[in-house]
Structure formats: C-alpha cells, structure tokens
Amino acid sequence: QSAHGLVRLGEVPIHQLDAITRRAASLQETADAAAPRLLACASTLSGMGLNVGDEAVVAQDSGDARLVVARDEGLADGVVRVAAAHPLTIGLGGQFATIAVKRA
C-alpha cells in the first residue's frame, strides 16, 4: 500500500495484446478474454467493505470502471489487480499507480 492509498497491479490480458488478438472473434470467446475483475486479498477487501461478488467502481486520473470483486490471496495487502488494455478499463491511468476503489 502506498502512502496515498491502494496500488494497482495492471497486467495486459493475453487476448488484448495487439490488434490481431483483439479482433479475433474466436479468441474473444475464450475464458482468457473474460471481463476484468477487481482482485484483492481478503484483508484489503475487508478494509474497503467489499465482498466477493460485489460490484466496485475503480477510478484513476479522469477514468473509472465498474468491476465485479474477486479474491486473490496471492496479492499483498493494499494492492488491487485490475487488468489494463481492456475496453472496460482502457480509460484508467497507470498500470502500477495509486487507484481509488468504492462500492458501486
């Protein structure tokens, strides 16, 4: 956790890497192309008042996204995983920067 709040860990999903994979209908129908979720460990979720299955709004810079909450105990406390380069999250800021999260 940064001095300013939560930190985003934003990977680029495999089927969002380039124009070919983004436009391949067969790839966009796979589990790897599923909508991004907000992932965090139980203690981070608890601190935000969120439960698995809730909807949350994440915001960075002037963008925001509404995502379903899921748990990932592999993440450090204060870190939320929100995929980058996806149509739902493209308006968000830096992949490794502070992020605001609130219940939708």
C-alpha positions in Angstrom: 0.0 0.0 0.0 1.3 3.4 -0.9 1.2 6.5 1.3 -1.7 7.6 -0.9 -3.9 4.5 -0.7 -4.3 1.4 -2.8 -1.9 0.5 -5.6 -3.0 -1.0 -8.9 -1.3 -4.0 -10.4 -2.5 -3.9 -14.0 -1.5 -6.7 -16.3 -2.4 -6.8 -20.0 -4.6 -9.8 -20.7 -3.2 -12.2 -23.3 -6.0 -11.6 -25.9 -5.7 -7.8 -25.6 -2.0 -7.6 -26.6 -2.3 -6.5 -30.1 -4.8 -5.7 -32.9 -4.8 -9.2 -34.2 -5.8 -10.9 -31.0 -8.3 -8.1 -30.0 -10.1 -8.6 -33.3 -10.1 -12.4 -33.4 -13.6 -13.4 -32.6 -12.6 -16.9 -31.7 -10.1 -15.6 -29.1 -12.5 -13.1 -27.6 -14.9 -16.0 -26.9 -12.4 -17.8 -24.6 -12.1 -17.7 -20.8 -8.9 -15.7 -21.2 -10.9 -12.9 -22.7 -13.4 -12.7 -19.9 -14.3 -9.3 -18.5 -11.7 -8.0 -16.0 -12.4 -8.1 -12.3 -11.1 -6.2 -9.3 -8.9 -8.7 -7.4 -7.6 -8.2 -3.9 -6.7 -10.3 -0.8 -9.3 -10.7 2.0 -7.8 -8.1 4.3 -7.8 -5.5 1.5 -11.4 -6.3 0.6 -12.4 -6.2 4.2 -10.8 -2.8 4.6 -12.8 -1.5 1.7 -16.0 -3.0 2.9 -16.2 -5.2 -0.1 -17.1 -8.9 -0.5 -16.6 -11.4 -3.4 -19.3 -10.8 -6.0 -19.9 -7.2 -5.1 -19.5 -4.5 -7.8 -17.0 -1.8 -7.2 -16.1 1.4 -9.1 -12.3 1.9 -9.6 -11.0 5.3 -10.6 -7.7 6.7 -11.8 -7.0 10.0 -13.3 -10.2 11.0 -15.1 -11.4 7.5 -15.9 -13.4 4.9 -14.0 -14.6 1.4 -14.4 -17.3 -0.8 -12.8 -15.9 -4.3 -12.0 -17.0 -7.4 -10.1 -15.0 -8.1 -7.0 -13.0 -11.4 -6.6 -10.4 -12.6 -4.1 -6.8 -13.3 -4.8 -4.7 -14.3 -1.7 -1.5 -14.0 -3.8 -1.7 -10.2 -3.7 -0.2 -8.1 -1.0 -2.4 -6.1 1.4 -3.2 -2.7 -0.2 -2.7 -4.0 -3.8 -5.6 -4.4 -6.2 -5.3 -6.2 -9.5 -7.2 -4.5 -12.4 -6.4 -5.6 -15.9 -5.2 -2.9 -18.4 -5.8 -2.6 -22.2 -9.4 -4.0 -22.0 -12.3 -1.9 -23.3 -13.8 -1.8 -19.7 -10.5 -0.4 -18.2 -8.9 1.5 -21.0 -9.8 4.9 -19.5 -7.9 4.2 -16.3 -4.5 5.6 -15.5 -1.1 3.9 -14.9 -0.8 0.1 -14.5 1.3 0.4 -11.4 -0.1 3.5 -9.7 -2.5 4.5 -7.0 -6.1 3.8 -7.5 -9.4 4.6 -5.8 -12.0 2.0 -5.1 -15.5 2.3 -3.8 -18.6 0.1 -3.6 -20.8 0.6 -6.7 
